[in-house]
Amino acid sequence: MSLLENETLKLRALERDDLDLLFSVENNSSYWEVSDTLTPFSRDVLLRYIENAHLDLYEAKQLRLVITRASDKCVLGLIDLYDFNPHHKRAGIGILILNRFKRNGYASKALDLFLNYVFGHLDLHQIYANIPVENHASLSLFQTKKFEKVGIQKEWIRRRGSFEHVALYQKINPNH
C-alpha cells in the first residue's frame, strides 16, 4: 500500500478528468467565505490549474489532492495544503467532503492519511487550520485529531451579511 492510501481511501493528484469536480466546487459560492474567493473560475483557468498541479510543492507553495474511495475510485472530496512555508516548516490544511458523502468518516480517514504524509514524508513541523466557529463538524474533526485551539480571529470572515469568528487550530509534529 502506498503512503497516500489505506484500506478505505486513496489520496491522489489532480487529473484532467477532475475538471468538472473543480468547476462545481470552486464555483459553489457557499464555499467562498472560507476560501477567500470572490468571483467564479472559468473552465480554462481551472484546466490550467490542473495542468500546473505537477509543480513542486516548494515552487507552488500548495498541494491539492483528490480523496477517493479505494474500492471503486469514487471521488469523495478534496484535501489541501496551502500557505506552505519551507523555512518554518508549516502549512495550512483544508478539507472538503462532497455533501452526499458527509457523515461517513471519510474526512477523519483522509485527515489521518494526510497527516502521516505531511509529518512523516514532508517532515513539516506543524499544520494549522482556520475553522469558522459555527462549523461544528469541522471543529470536532480537528479536535478529535488532537489539533490544539490556539486562538480566535474575531469577526474574521463575512457570512450572510455578518461577520463570524474563526478558530485557529494547530498540530505540532509529534516526532519533532
Order of alpha helices (4+ residues) and beta strands (2+ residues): beta-alpha-alpha-alpha-alpha-beta-beta-beta-alpha-beta-alpha-beta-beta
